[in-house]
Amino acid sequence: MKLTIAPAALLELQEAADFYRSQATVGLAQAFLAEFERAVTLILTSPQLGSVFRGKRRRYALRRFPYNLINQLTADEVRVIAVAHQRRRPGYWQIRN
């Protein structure tokens, strides 16, 4: 199984880590990135994790942080299309592939 992260999702990941770094501590930003990596590893191991969300997409909630990983599955790929805050702009990412 291959992982692909959409450029917009990568930007969201970076912006969230920057927010935690500037508003809290470097340690919290690192914990956020580590949680993202843990979640991606789990999804690659078990692609059916998370709930079906908005059609064929899946949503996986990060632990400790108010973010969801929105992903799409194909036969050989997990594509992360959004690192979406759970309370900001719901569904903004729906137009992404």
Accessible surface in RSA format (square Angstrom, percent):
REM  Atomic radii and reference values for relative SASA: ProtOr
REM  Chains: A
REM  Algorithm: Lee & Richards
REM  Probe-radius: 1.40
REM  Slices: 20
REM RES _ NUM      All-atoms   Total-Side   Main-Chain    Non-polar    All polar
REM                ABS   REL    ABS   REL    ABS   REL    ABS   REL    ABS   REL
RES MET A   1   114.49  59.3  38.95  25.8  75.54 179.9  42.46  36.1  72.03  95.4
RES LYS A   2   128.38  62.6 121.66  74.6   6.72  16.0  73.62  66.3  54.76  58.3
RES LEU A   3    58.88  32.8  33.46  23.9  25.42  63.9  33.46  23.5  25.42  68.4
RES THR A   4    35.26  25.1  31.12  31.5   4.14   9.9  32.76  44.0   2.50   3.8
RES ILE A   5    45.38  25.8  26.99  20.1  18.39  44.3  26.99  19.4  18.39  49.9
RES ALA A   6     5.20   4.8   5.20   8.0   0.00   0.0   5.20   7.3   0.00   0.0
RES PRO A   7   108.20  78.9  99.31  90.5   8.89  32.3 103.22  85.2   4.98  31.0
RES ALA A   8    37.51  34.5  30.08  46.4   7.43  16.9  34.98  49.3   2.52   6.7
RES ALA A   9     0.00   0.0   0.00   0.0   0.00   0.0   0.00   0.0   0.00   0.0
RES LEU A  10    93.61  52.1  92.82  66.4   0.79   2.0  92.90  65.2   0.71   1.9
RES LEU A  11   105.91  59.0 101.36  72.5   4.55  11.4 105.21  73.9   0.70   1.9
RES GLU A  12    21.61  12.4  18.15  13.7   3.45   8.2  18.03  34.9   3.58   2.9
RES LEU A  13    15.56   8.7  15.56  11.1   0.00   0.0  15.56  10.9   0.00   0.0
RES GLN A  14    89.98  50.3  88.95  65.0   1.03   2.5  34.84  74.2  55.14  41.8
RES GLU A  15    98.41  56.5  91.38  69.1   7.02  16.7  38.25  74.0  60.16  49.1
RES ALA A  16     5.25   4.8   1.38   2.1   3.86   8.8   4.65   6.5   0.60   1.6
RES ALA A  17     0.33   0.3   0.33   0.5   0.00   0.0   0.33   0.5   0.00   0.0
RES ASP A  18    60.24  42.2  57.67  57.4   2.57   6.1  26.67  62.8  33.57  33.5
RES PHE A  19    97.21  48.6  91.85  56.9   5.36  13.9  96.69  58.6   0.52   1.5
RES TYR A  20    25.50  11.9  25.48  14.5   0.02   0.0  17.75  13.3   7.75   9.5
RES ARG A  21    95.35  40.0  84.33  43.0  11.02  26.2  43.29  59.2  52.07  31.6
RES SER A  22    83.53  70.6  46.29  61.8  37.24  85.8  47.62 101.4  35.91  50.3
RES GLN A  23   124.98  69.9  90.35  66.0  34.63  82.5  15.04  32.0 109.94  83.4
RES ALA A  24    50.78  46.7  20.04  30.9  30.74  69.9  27.78  39.1  22.99  60.9
RES THR A  25    81.56  58.0  76.35  77.4   5.21  12.4  73.11  98.2   8.46  12.8
RES VAL A  26    82.78  54.5  79.54  72.0   3.24   7.8  79.54  69.1   3.24   8.8
RES GLY A  27    42.52  52.4   0.00   N/A  42.52  52.4  31.63  86.8  10.90  24.4
RES LEU A  28    42.96  23.9  39.24  28.1   3.72   9.3  41.08  28.8   1.89   5.1
RES ALA A  29     0.08   0.1   0.08   0.1   0.00   0.0   0.08   0.1   0.00   0.0
RES GLN A  30   109.56  61.3 104.62  76.5   4.94  11.8  35.48  75.5  74.09  56.2
RES ALA A  31    27.32  25.1  17.37  26.8   9.95  22.6  23.94  33.7   3.37   8.9
RES PHE A  32     0.00   0.0   0.00   0.0   0.00   0.0   0.00   0.0   0.00   0.0
RES LEU A  33    54.55  30.4  54.52  39.0   0.03   0.1  54.52  38.3   0.03   0.1
RES ALA A  34    57.36  52.7  49.28  76.0   8.08  18.4  52.83  74.4   4.53  12.0
RES GLU A  35    14.12   8.1  11.11   8.4   3.01   7.2   7.35  14.2   6.78   5.5
RES PHE A  36    11.25   5.6  11.25   7.0   0.00   0.0  11.25   6.8   0.00   0.0
RES GLU A  37   113.31  65.1 110.51  83.6   2.80   6.7  36.54  70.7  76.78  62.7
RES ARG A  38    65.61  27.5  57.45  29.3   8.17  19.4  52.75  72.1  12.86   7.8
RES ALA A  39     0.00   0.0   0.00   0.0   0.00   0.0   0.00   0.0   0.00   0.0
RES VAL A  40    10.59   7.0   9.98   9.0   0.61   1.5  10.59   9.2   0.00   0.0
RES THR A  41    84.71  60.2  83.63  84.8   1.08   2.6  59.20  79.5  25.51  38.6
RES LEU A  42    63.45  35.3  63.32  45.3   0.13   0.3  63.40  44.5   0.05   0.1
RES ILE A  43     1.82   1.0   1.82   1.4   0.00   0.0   1.82   1.3   0.00   0.0
RES LEU A  44    51.21  28.5  41.55  29.7   9.66  24.3  41.81  29.4   9.40  25.3
RES THR A  45   105.76  75.2  75.09  76.1  30.67  73.1  64.98  87.3  40.77  61.6
RES SER A  46    49.03  41.4  44.51  59.4   4.52  10.4  20.07  42.7  28.96  40.6
RES PRO A  47    27.96  20.4  27.74  25.3   0.23   0.8  27.74  22.9   0.23   1.4
RES GLN A  48   122.63  68.6 112.94  82.5   9.70  23.1  61.79 131.5  60.85  46.1
RES LEU A  49    63.00  35.1  59.33  42.4   3.67   9.2  61.86  43.4   1.15   3.1
RES GLY A  50    33.69  41.5   0.00   N/A  33.69  41.5  14.58  40.0  19.11  42.8
RES SER A  51    52.33  44.2  46.02  61.4   6.31  14.5  46.20  98.4   6.13   8.6
RES VAL A  52   100.37  66.0  77.30  70.0  23.06  55.6  77.30  67.2  23.06  62.6
RES PHE A  53    37.17  18.6  34.38  21.3   2.78   7.2  37.17  22.5   0.00   0.0
RES ARG A  54   120.41  50.6  88.86  45.3  31.55  75.1  40.93  55.9  79.48  48.2
RES GLY A  55    59.43  73.3   0.00   N/A  59.43  73.3  40.47 111.1  18.96  42.5
RES LYS A  56   190.98  93.2 171.06 105.0  19.91  47.4 120.60 108.6  70.38  75.0
RES ARG A  57    31.85  13.4  31.82  16.2   0.03   0.1   4.92   6.7  26.93  16.3
RES ARG A  58    27.24  11.4  27.24  13.9   0.00   0.0   2.57   3.5  24.66  14.9
RES ARG A  59    83.68  35.1  80.40  41.0   3.29   7.8   5.22   7.1  78.46  47.6
RES TYR A  60    32.14  15.0  31.40  17.9   0.75   1.9  17.79  13.4  14.35  17.7
RES ALA A  61    55.82  51.3  42.10  65.0  13.71  31.2  42.10  59.3  13.71  36.3
RES LEU A  62     8.82   4.9   0.00   0.0   8.82  22.2   0.00   0.0   8.82  23.7
RES ARG A  63   148.08  62.2 141.23  72.0   6.85  16.3  66.24  90.5  81.84  49.6
RES ARG A  64   180.61  75.8 129.42  66.0  51.19 121.9  73.25 100.1 107.36  65.1
RES PHE A  65    11.66   5.8   5.47   3.4   6.19  16.1   7.39   4.5   4.28  12.2
RES PRO A  66    40.95  29.8  37.14  33.9   3.81  13.9  40.55  33.5   0.40   2.5
RES TYR A  67    12.70   5.9  12.70   7.2   0.00   0.0   6.21   4.7   6.48   8.0
RES ASN A  68    16.79  11.6  16.79  16.2   0.00   0.0   0.00   0.0  16.79  16.2
RES LEU A  69     0.00   0.0   0.00   0.0   0.00   0.0   0.00   0.0   0.00   0.0
RES ILE A  70     1.45   0.8   1.45   1.1   0.00   0.0   1.45   1.0   0.00   0.0
RES ASN A  71     0.63   0.4   0.63   0.6   0.00   0.0   0.00   0.0   0.63   0.6
RES GLN A  72    45.15  25.2  44.87  32.8   0.27   0.6   8.57  18.2  36.58  27.7
RES LEU A  73    48.23  26.9  23.04  16.5  25.19  63.3  23.04  16.2  25.19  67.8
RES THR A  74    75.61  53.8  58.08  58.9  17.52  41.8  67.80  91.1   7.80  11.8
RES ALA A  75   106.66  98.1  65.55 101.2  41.11  93.5  78.57 110.7  28.08  74.4
RES ASP A  76    98.85  69.2  95.96  95.5   2.89   6.8  36.25  85.3  62.59  62.4
RES GLU A  77    34.62  19.9  34.54  26.1   0.09   0.2   4.52   8.7  30.10  24.6
RES VAL A  78     0.92   0.6   0.92   0.8   0.00   0.0   0.92   0.8   0.00   0.0
RES ARG A  79    62.14  26.1  62.14  31.7   0.00   0.0  17.34  23.7  44.80  27.2
RES VAL A  80     0.76   0.5   0.76   0.7   0.00   0.0   0.76   0.7   0.00   0.0
RES ILE A  81     0.00   0.0   0.00   0.0   0.00   0.0   0.00   0.0   0.00   0.0
RES ALA A  82     0.00   0.0   0.00   0.0   0.00   0.0   0.00   0.0   0.00   0.0
RES VAL A  83     2.74   1.8   0.09   0.1   2.65   6.4   0.09   0.1   2.65   7.2
RES ALA A  84     5.70   5.2   5.70   8.8   0.00   0.0   5.70   8.0   0.00   0.0
RES HIS A  85    32.53  17.8  23.64  16.4   8.89  22.7  16.25  16.8  16.28  18.9
RES GLN A  86    74.85  41.9  45.67  33.4  29.17  69.5  16.90  36.0  57.95  44.0
RES ARG A  87   191.60  80.4 160.60  81.9  31.00  73.8  65.27  89.2 126.33  76.6
RES ARG A  88   125.30  52.6 119.89  61.1   5.41  12.9  55.76  76.2  69.54  42.1
RES ARG A  89   158.55  66.6 142.90  72.8  15.65  37.3  73.02  99.8  85.53  51.8
RES PRO A  90   120.72  88.0  89.10  81.2  31.62 114.9  97.77  80.7  22.95 142.6
RES GLY A  91    15.75  19.4   0.00   N/A  15.75  19.4   4.01  11.0  11.75  26.3
RES TYR A  92    56.12  26.2  28.81  16.4  27.31  71.1  39.52  29.7  16.60  20.5
RES TRP A  93     6.60   2.6   6.59   3.2   0.01   0.0   0.36   0.2   6.24  10.1
RES GLN A  94    70.73  39.5  58.45  42.7  12.28  29.2  16.64  35.4  54.09  41.0
RES ILE A  95   162.47  92.5 132.93  99.0  29.54  71.2 140.52 101.2  21.95  59.6
RES ARG A  96    51.27  21.5  44.83  22.9   6.44  15.3  24.93  34.1  26.34  16.0
RES ASN A  97   125.54  86.6 116.61 112.7   8.92  21.5  34.81  83.8  90.72  87.7
END  Absolute sums over single chains surface
CHAIN  1 A     5704.9       4681.0       1023.9       3324.9       2380.0
END  Absolute sums over all chains
TOTAL          5704.9       4681.0       1023.9       3324.9       2380.0
